[in-house]
Amino acid sequence: MKKAVQLVCVALILAAASFAGVTVSSPTPGSVSGSPVHVVASATSSSPVTAMRIYVDNVSMFTVNAAAMDTFIPMSPGSHFVVVQAWDSSGAVFKTPETITVNTSSAGVAVSSPTDGATVASPMQVVASAFAPNPIVAMRIYLDDISVFAINSNTLNTTVNAASAGSHRLVVQAWDSTGAVYKQPVTVNVSSASNSPPANAIVKTQIQTMPGWENCTVCAGPGGSGPSASFSMWQFQNSPSLTGNSARFNIGGSTPYSDALWWKQLGGNNAITNFKYDVDFYLTDPQFAQALEFDVNQSDGAHKFIFGTQCNIKDGGVWDVWSGTGLHWLHTGIACSAPSAFTWHHLTWEFQRSGSRATFVALTLDGAKHYVNMSFDQILSGVNEINVAFQMDGDFAQHAYSAWLDNVTLAYW
């Protein structure tokens, strides 16, 4: 009977695997192409596809959080090994490799971000590169026929502000040493001119001093049913503090990888679609933190938008965001190692929601801003609420440690 069950399991696994794969429409294996190379691909799986990535000669060149991609990748003349790889929500990986040749007469501009027709927030991140038989000496960005950025290089990676929401024409142009000009236009739809709070935004300040914080430990673990930790919260701490009213959060216990979660309800408002979460935090023993989680949650009576983020200190040293599609954490690729001890760190997260999707726009840590621009569908919910949350994760030995929060602020509009 046990063997029969095993055979059934194997059959189910093989059946699931048969639905998975990556199809590369362009370029075809062995083809000869100019640069930039037009890459068109799609992925299918029995579980939702969460990301796709292009590797050229084992170097990551482009990533999209979707089941399809259509982009241009600059490549130098010669033979190249190209791999298009995909991941689904179960963590399974699928890939299609091929070898192509780039001819020596190719020239042009490739805009990796934003893609043509994309909807973005402002400021938008612009990533592009240029290639020509003669050296590229300069590149420039035009937004609605106005020059907004220039660099003496064959690559650029910068942010551009749009003065208004709506459709905009963006052109990236390059010049080579002979004066020849190459350009690539894209059209983008700006969803909002800025994620800075407008004058009519609702702003909740010094949230760490508000009464009525709620907490749990078991619910903070995997699947909402983790091991139990010892934990506590002490408000109105005058040291360490920036305002004289910080809140201290403590975690300990004897079970490895136990967690503790605290949250503060701020009342529901279904019309809200933009959030800006600011917090100052301080640790004396950051080496004991497995991860630190900073969240905003909204339920509008139809969906629960989980803007979950964590500085995943000991499992990759990167920022993670919560996938409402796959219900698990995804690495952003943005580094987040253990923060320095006995120092106040300032963190800002910017979020947006549209329809049933939650978008992680950008994070700024100690003045360094990184654009995330990852979006996920969210789960159904009949609740109406907005809250902020903070979670501390224990490490392999469940070392006890504390964290202080100050100037906890949420602006939403």
N, C-alpha and C positions, 0 to 999 in steps of 0.2 A: 504493500500500500504506500509505503514511504517512497519507493522508486517511482510509482505512478505519479505521485504528487510532484516529485522532482522533474519528471518528464514534462508534465503540464507546465511547470514554471519555466522550463527551458523553452518550450514552444511559445509561451506568452512573451518571453524576452525576445525571441527571434522575430515574432510577429511585430512587436513594437519597434524593433530596430529596422525592419523593412520599410517603415514609414519615414526614416530619417535620412537626411543627406543634404549636400550642397550642390546646386546646379550653377555653373558659371556659363553665362550666355556670351560674354565678351570679356577678354579675348579668347579665342579658341586655342587649344594646345598646339604648339609648334608654329603659330602664326607670327608674321612680321608686322610690327606696329610702329607708328610714330609716337613721340612723346609730347604731351602726357598720354598715358594709356587709358583707354576707356574700359572700366571694369563694371560689368553688370552681373549680378548674381542674386540668388534667392536660396532660402533654406526651408526645409520641411522636417517635422518631427511629430511624434505622437504626443509630445508635450510642447507647450508654447516656446517658440524660439525667442530668446531674450537678447542676443547680441550676435553680431558678425564682425569679422576683422580681416583685413588684407595684410599679408606678410610678403615682402619682396626681399629675396635673398636672406630670409630668416630675420628680417627687421620689420617690426610693426609699423604700418604706414597709415592705416585708416580704420576707424571703428564706428559702428552705428548700432544703436539699441533697437533693432528691428529685424524682421525676417527677410528683408530685401535691401539691396544697395545699388546705387547707380552713381558712380563718381569717376574722377580722372586722377591718375597717379603719375607724377613725373618720374621718368627713369632714364638713366644714362644709356648711351648706345652700347649694344652688345646683348649677350644672352642673360636672361634673368629667370630665377626660380620663383614662381608666384604661387602662394597658397591662400585660398579663401576658406576661413574657418568660422564655424558657428557653434553657439552654446544654446541649450534649452534650459527650461526651468528646473529640470531634475539634475543639472550639472553635466549632462552628457555632452561630448564634443564631437563634431563632424567636420570633415575638411575635404577639399578637392585641390590637389596640387597640379601644376602644369609648368612647362617651360616655354618661354616666348623669346623673340628677338626684337630689340628696338633698333630701328635703322638710324644711321648717322646723320641724316638730313632733317630729322624731326626738330621741331621747335614749337614753343607755346607756353601758356600759363595754365596751371592746374589749381583750382580753388577747392580745397578739402572741406572748408567750413566758412560760411554756411553753404548748404547745398541749394541748388536752384529750386525755387518754389517753397523753401522751408519757412516755417513760422518761428520767429525768434523774439526774445526780449532784447531791449536796448539798455546798456551797451551790448552789442553783439561781438562775438569772437570771430575774427577773420584769419584763416590759415591758408597760405598759398605758396606755391613755388613756381619757378620758371626754368626752362631749359632751351638752349639754342646751340648751334654749331660753334658760334663765337661766345665769349664769356658774357653773362648777364651782369650789367653794371648797376642797375637800379630797378626798383619796383615802386608803384604808387597805387593807392586806393582812391577811387572816386565814388562818392555817394550822391546820387541824383545830379551828376555832372559837376560836382564840387570836389576838389582835391582835399582829402581829409588825413592822409598819411603818406609818407615817403620814406624809403630806406635804400641805402646803397648795398644791396645784397641780392642773391637769387632766391631767398626765402623770406617770408614774413609771418609773424604771429602776433597779432595785436587786437585791441578792442576799438570799436567804432560806435559812436553815439548817433542815434537817429533822432531828429528834432521832433518827430511826430509818429504816432502809430499809423499803420496802413502799409500800402505797397511801396517799395523803394527799389530803385535800380542801382546795383553795386557793380563796379567794374574794377578788376585788378589788372594793371598794365605793367609791362616790363620792357626794358630797353637793353640791347646788347652793345658790345663795344664798337660796332659799326654804325650805330644809330637806328638799327631795325627795331620796330615796335611790335609787340605781341600783347594780346589782351584777351580776357575772359569775362564776359558779363554774366551776372546772375540776378534773378529777381527774388526778393525776400519780402515776407509780410511781417511787419513789426507789431507784435501783440500789445505792447505798451512802450511808451517812449522811455520809461525808466522804472526800475523797481524801487525807487526812493518813495517813501510815503508822501502822498499828496496832502494838502492842507486839511482835507476832510477825513483823513485816516483816523481810526480808533487806535489809541496808543495806551497800552497798559505798562506802567513802569514800576520798578522795585517789587516785582512779583514775588521775590524771595521773602518779603516781609508780610505777604498777605496771609490771613488765616485760612484754614480749611484745606491744606495740602493733604492729599491722599497718598497711599503707598501700598506696596505688596512686595513679596519676595518670590514665592512660587510662580506667580503669574508672569514674572520677568524672565523666566527661563524658556528653553526651547519648547515651542508648541503651547506656551502658556502654562506649562506644568513642569517647572524645573525644581532643583533641590532648594532647600530652605537655607537662608543666610541670616545672621544676626545683623541688624541695621538700626539706624536712628537718624533723626534730623534735629538740629538745634538752631533756632532762628535768633536774630538780633545779636550776632557776634561782632564785637568791635575790633577784634584782631585775630587773624589778618582780615583787613577790610579796606575797601576804597571809599565807602560811604559811612562806615561805622555801624552798618546794619547788614552784614553778610549772613548767609545761612551755611551751616556746616552739615555735611552729609557723611555718614560713617557706615562702613560695611566690614563684616568679619565673619566668624563662624568656623566650622570644622570640615565642611563638605566642599571639596574643590569645585571650582567653576560655578559657585552660587552667585546669584545676582540680586540686586535691590532696585526697585523703581519707585520714583515719586512723581506725582503730577498735580497740577493746579487747574481746576475748571474755571473758565473765564466767561461762560455763557454762550449760547448759540447765536449764530447770525448767518443765515443761508446765503445772503447776497455777497459774502466775502469771497474774493478770488485771489488775493495777493497777501503774502505774509513776509515780514522781516523780523527775524528773531535775533536779538543781541544778548550776549551774556559775557561776563568776566568770570574766569575760574582760576583756581589756585590749588596746588597739591604740594604736600611735603614729601610724599613717598610715591612719586609717579611710577617707579619701577615695579610696584605691586599691582598696578591697574592692568587688567586684561583688556578692557575697553571702556570708553566713556561715551554715553549715548545722549544726544541732544535732539529732542523731538518737538514737533508741533502736530496736533491732530485736529481735524475738522470733520464733523458729520453734518450733512445738509438735509437729512431726512430721506435721502436716496442712496448716497454712497458715504463710506468712511474713507477719508483721505488721510493716509498715514505718511507724514513727512518725517520718516525715521532716518536718523543719521548717526553714525558712530565713528569715533576715532579708534580704529581697530589696531591697538598698539602692538599686541603680541601675536596677531594672526595676519601678518602681511605688512604691518606698519603703514596702512593706507586708510583713507576715508571710505566708508561704506555707506550706501543708501539702501532703503528698504524697497524691494520690488513688490508692489501690490498685485502684480500679475503672477509672479511665481511664489510669493509669500516667503521670501528669503532675502538675505543680504547679498548685495553685489558690490564688488570692488569698483571704485571710480578711477583708480590709477593715480589719485592725488595723495602724496605722501602725508602720513600722520604718525610720526614716531612718538615716543614718550615725551610729554612736554617737560620743560626744565622745571626743577623743584624751586620752591620759595619765590616764585615769580607769578605775577598776574598776567594771564593771557586773555586776549579779547577775541571773541568768536562772533561772526555774523553769518547767518544762513538766510538765503532768499528763496522763497517758494511761490509757485503759482498753481492754480487748478483751472481746468477747462473741460467741460463736459464731465466725463467719468475718469479723466486722467489727472494725475498729480505730477508736476514738473519740479525737479530740483534744479534751480537756476544757477546759483553760485554760492560759494563760501569764501569768507575772508577771515584768515587767522593771523593775528598780529600784523595786520596791514598788507598781507600778501593775498591777493584775490585770485580765485580759480573758478573758471566757468565749468559747470558740470553738465547742464542741459540734458538730463536724463529724465524720461517720462514713462509712467506706468499706469495701466488701468487699475481701478480700485475696487474693493469689495462692497457688496450691498449693505446698507444699514438704514434703519428707520429712526435713528437717534438724531438729535440736534445739539451740537456742542462744539466748542473750541477750547483747547487746553494746551499747555506747555508741559513737557516732561523731561526728567533727567534720570539716567540710569547708570549705576556703577556695576561693573562685572568683576567677579573674583577670579584669581589666577589658579594655576595648578595646585598650589598649596593653600589657597584661600587666605593669603596674607591680609591682615587687617590694614586698612588705609582710610584716609579722609579726603574730602574735596570741599572747597568753599566756593559758593556762587555769590556774585554781587551784580548789581545793575541789571538784573534780569528784566528784559523789555520785549514786548511783542507789539509790533505795529501791523495793523491789518485793514484792508480796504477793498 
